[in-house]
Structures are given as C-alpha cells and as structure tokens.
Amino acid sequence: MKAIYKRELSACFRSPIGYLFCAIYLFFSGMYFNSVLSVGQSSEFPQIYYGMLNIVLLMLPLLTMRLFSEERKYKTDQILLTSPLNITPLVLGKFFSALTIYAGCTLFTLIYAIVFSFFTSPSWPLITGNILGAILFGAAFIGIGMFISSMTESQFVAGMGSFSIATIFIILDVIPLITSNEFIVSLVGNISFVGRYKPFTKGILDMSSIVFFASIAASFIFLTVRVLEKRRWS
Amino acid sequence: MIKVKHLTKKYGANVALDDVSFSVKAGEIAGFLGPNGAGKTTTMNIITGYLSSTSGTVTVDGYDILEQPTEAKKRIGYLPEVPPLYPDMTVDEYLRFIYELKRATQKKEAHFNEICELTGISAVRGRLIKNLSKGYRQRVGIAQTLVGNPPVLILDEPTVGLDPKQIIEVRSLIRKLGKKHTVILSSHILSEVQAICDRIIVLNNGKLVADSTSQSLSDRLTDGNSIIVRAVGKAADIQAVLNSVKTVKRCEKLSEKDGAAEFSVTISSAESARQDIFYAMAAKKLPIIEMRQREYSLEDIFLSLVDKK
C-alpha cells in the first residue's frame, strides 16, 4: 500500500494536475477568506469551508479521474495486479493519495485562521470541526470518483462521469427551494452532501453525518475492489 | 516448477483456451508458439494471475495461483505484451517502485546495479521512460521482471517491434537469464523459439497442438526427404525426367513462370538422391537453377500437426 501511495502522490505532482488542484483550491478559499476578513467576525469563519463545498465537488474529479483509468491506458494495471499485493491495499493506497492532496489543501486554511487570530480570537473548536467535516466530505466524493475511474480506461470519461455526479449533488440542494413537499425536502436533506455538512459549520461533530460520509467512502472503496476483481473473472 | 492442468478459458461463448495441460521444469526455457489469437497471452495472463481460468488449475512452485496468490505471484516476474511502464517516471524511480511493490528483500543498490548491468540499461537509469526508445523500454520491461529475483520469468512476445540488432540482443539476454531462471516466452516466429528454447509448446485456436523438445519438433517438421527443385525448361519435360530418376518417389508441380518450373520432390533417403537428380537433368540439358530443402511455414506446421493428431 505504501508503494502505491507514494507513487500516486508523486505522480500527481509530476503532471500539472496536482498543482492545478492546489492552485484552484487556494484561489477560491482565499477569496472566501477575503470576504470573511471584511466582515471580521469569528462566527463567519466557517463560511470559507461551507462556500468551498460546491467548488470542491467540481474540482475533485481532477484528482480522481486518473487513478485507475491511466493504469489501464498504459497497461500498468498488469504489473499491479500480478504483483504479490492484494487488491484492497492497492485501492486504499490510491484513495489515500488523493485524500492526502485534498486534505493538505484543506489544512492550508489553518494559515488563514492564524492570520485571523491577529485581529480577533477565532473559535478553534469551530475551525477544527469544519476542517474535519470538509475532509470527510471530500473522502466520500473521492471514493465515488475513484469508483468511476475504475470502470473506464478513458480519463476524460472518468472525469466527466464524476463531474456529472458532482453537478447532480449541487442541483439536489436547489430542490428544497422550489418545492414545499415535505417528503422530498426531507429526502434531499438526508442524501445531500452539503446538507449533511451543515452540522459541522456550527462546530458540531454530528455522528450521523460522520457515519454518512465515512460509509459512502467505504462502500465505494469496496465497490472499486469488486470492479477490479470482476475484470479478472470476465 | 509450473504445472498447468486442464486449463479452459471462455469469453462468453468464445473459447479462448480449451483443456490445455503442460508443465515446465525448473531451469527450463519453454516457448509458446502460435499464430495471433492462439491463446498464448491468455495462458500467460492466467499463469500470472491477471486473469482467471474458467476451469483448470495453475500451480507455481507448488502454490496454486487462486488459493495462494501472494506466494505464487512472489515467484513470478511478468513482462506483458505491452511493457507496463509509467512514462512519467525515470528508470531508476520505476525500478524502486517495483522493488517496493514486490516487497523485495535484496540489497537495493547492488540489486539494481546487477539488473541494469544485465539488461544493459545502466546508461539510461536517470532518463524518463517516455523519452526512451522502444528497444530500451522493452529492456526496462525485462529489468522489471528481475526485481526481487523471482525464479520464474514469463515474457510475452519479448522481441516484437524491435529492430534486428535489438532482437539478437534480447534473445541472447533471455538465454543468459535462462541459466538462473525458469523462463516461459511466447512468439509467433518458429526460428526464434527454436533458437532460444529447450521446449516448444505449440498452441493453435486455444488448443495445445504439440509439446516437445525443440530438437524433436524440428525433426518432425523439417522433412529431410522433401526438396524443392527449380529448373529451366518446359514443365512437362522436367516432370518426365524427374519421374525417371529411381530415387525420386513423387514429384508435384508447384509453379511455372518465365520459362522455369518449380517442383516439390519427395526423394528416398539414399544419399545419392540429389546427385541423381542433378545428373539426370544435366543429361537432358535442363539446368537446375535452384535446389533446396523444403522449409515449412508456421501455417504448414500447424496443418501438419493438426493432421497428425
């Protein structure tokens, strides 16, 4: 798992994708920080993470689209699958490499918090809660993106696939605004990624949200393992 | 070392491998010979655990590839048809990655130096794989199989796409590797397999057609009593003369062009057979411009092997 993790991490920064991802993340989070600074209240700080959610959804396909598609394109999956390594650590290595890059960007926002602390005392529990929530949020979507990448050998198709799903998630959040049907509103509230994130903005470590994100990540990791396993048998 | 029993692989209704069984002893160089689509790559993919069989078993050094995949895979170095290289890595980085992937235990630097020396890639270790020529990529692919020093090497068409000089180099490299490892390689070139391998396993349409030592197969295939004679003159005259020679058992016209005709001649095993033909033709002033041993193409071999079965 370590070998795969290291190789993936370095591969991401051998191509422009890793830099592009970090640059976009820092640009938008910087913009949100700028607006938080102009208001200048500690309670406004989580706005950075909350505002980033939709952008993160649209950006994460950049990280996940190449995970397995590229291996199939270069036929390097043959060396991975014929090595003594099992499939699960292989998938985990790739998952955590993408998560590391995303989490690294998220942790970078701590610098904003430090800058913020010069002006007013930030609420640290609120900030840690948000960072934790944002990482879980990303982990769930990275799982989905990785799963899509394992099904195609075209990076473009994998990217567009995850991108479309991200778009659906974003549109989901608009539905409660245009309907008053209680059932639909509560259904959407339960499956919406952004909706599930809401408790974290208040600094609450909501168990159901944590389980929601973690179980989505875990199930898609499991499904990715199955897809790779299935290919052997087809 | 490798035991393959009753291997069958179906892709839907399409049968890619049909009840193939063979075994390869330690230290042997075995060659899979067959036309494209014969099932060579499928067999290799199953032995290495990349694909699974529909039925049948594969054991490597006593470990079943399905039951104990980790142990079995540890003993195999595999070079697929397309070398599995990451173009964005340097040769050195790539070998280090493979070293960690296979959890090799050899001393790193000495091990890499030895492998690079053997495969002749020491000069390009710092270069990005995407900038290497096809020949070097193939060698990096072979170097990769040697990481961790597995006892079994499986090489899928290792010389395809190389220039003649590189082909000779790769062949001699494989022979060198054969001294320490059990090697299985595949090819669709008969002479190549004959030159490198101790054993030849012939596959056609997913079926095992022949499995014998290199020598006995070539004895069976190059029939010393069949020659091709080409002479200037009318075909009918030449045929009459050939038939009059005592040591000629049978002759058959192959073609007639530009005043010369070509015959396939079956002769008796008497040593003087060819001389008899020469003198008989010379006496009738029908100059022989070519006389050669009949060589079988891969197609002929398959036909003859299938017929014999």
HADDOCK unambig.tbl for C-alpha pairs under 7 A between the chains (distance, minus, plus):
assign (segid A and resid 3 and name CA) (segid B and resid 97 and name CA) 6.26 0.50 0.50
assign (segid A and resid 3 and name CA) (segid B and resid 100 and name CA) 5.54 0.50 0.50
assign (segid A and resid 3 and name CA) (segid B and resid 101 and name CA) 5.65 0.50 0.50
assign (segid A and resid 14 and name CA) (segid B and resid 88 and name CA) 6.92 0.50 0.50
assign (segid A and resid 74 and name CA) (segid B and resid 84 and name CA) 6.63 0.50 0.50
assign (segid A and resid 75 and name CA) (segid B and resid 82 and name CA) 6.90 0.50 0.50
assign (segid A and resid 75 and name CA) (segid B and resid 84 and name CA) 5.50 0.50 0.50
assign (segid A and resid 76 and name CA) (segid B and resid 84 and name CA) 4.24 0.50 0.50
assign (segid A and resid 76 and name CA) (segid B and resid 85 and name CA) 6.13 0.50 0.50
assign (segid A and resid 78 and name CA) (segid B and resid 50 and name CA) 6.58 0.50 0.50
assign (segid A and resid 78 and name CA) (segid B and resid 84 and name CA) 6.71 0.50 0.50
assign (segid A and resid 79 and name CA) (segid B and resid 84 and name CA) 6.15 0.50 0.50
assign (segid A and resid 81 and name CA) (segid B and resid 50 and name CA) 5.98 0.50 0.50
assign (segid A and resid 82 and name CA) (segid B and resid 48 and name CA) 5.89 0.50 0.50
assign (segid A and resid 82 and name CA) (segid B and resid 49 and name CA) 5.82 0.50 0.50
assign (segid A and resid 82 and name CA) (segid B and resid 50 and name CA) 5.61 0.50 0.50
assign (segid A and resid 82 and name CA) (segid B and resid 73 and name CA) 6.37 0.50 0.50
assign (segid A and resid 83 and name CA) (segid B and resid 73 and name CA) 5.97 0.50 0.50
assign (segid A and resid 83 and name CA) (segid B and resid 101 and name CA) 6.86 0.50 0.50
assign (segid A and resid 83 and name CA) (segid B and resid 102 and name CA) 5.94 0.50 0.50
assign (segid A and resid 84 and name CA) (segid B and resid 70 and name CA) 4.61 0.50 0.50
assign (segid A and resid 84 and name CA) (segid B and resid 73 and name CA) 5.13 0.50 0.50
assign (segid A and resid 84 and name CA) (segid B and resid 74 and name CA) 5.43 0.50 0.50
assign (segid A and resid 84 and name CA) (segid B and resid 102 and name CA) 5.99 0.50 0.50
assign (segid A and resid 85 and name CA) (segid B and resid 70 and name CA) 6.90 0.50 0.50
assign (segid A and resid 85 and name CA) (segid B and resid 101 and name CA) 6.99 0.50 0.50
assign (segid A and resid 232 and name CA) (segid B and resid 50 and name CA) 6.16 0.50 0.50
assign (segid A and resid 232 and name CA) (segid B and resid 51 and name CA) 4.45 0.50 0.50
assign (segid A and resid 232 and name CA) (segid B and resid 52 and name CA) 5.76 0.50 0.50
assign (segid A and resid 233 and name CA) (segid B and resid 51 and name CA) 6.34 0.50 0.50
assign (segid A and resid 233 and name CA) (segid B and resid 52 and name CA) 5.54 0.50 0.50
assign (segid A and resid 234 and name CA) (segid B and resid 11 and name CA) 6.96 0.50 0.50
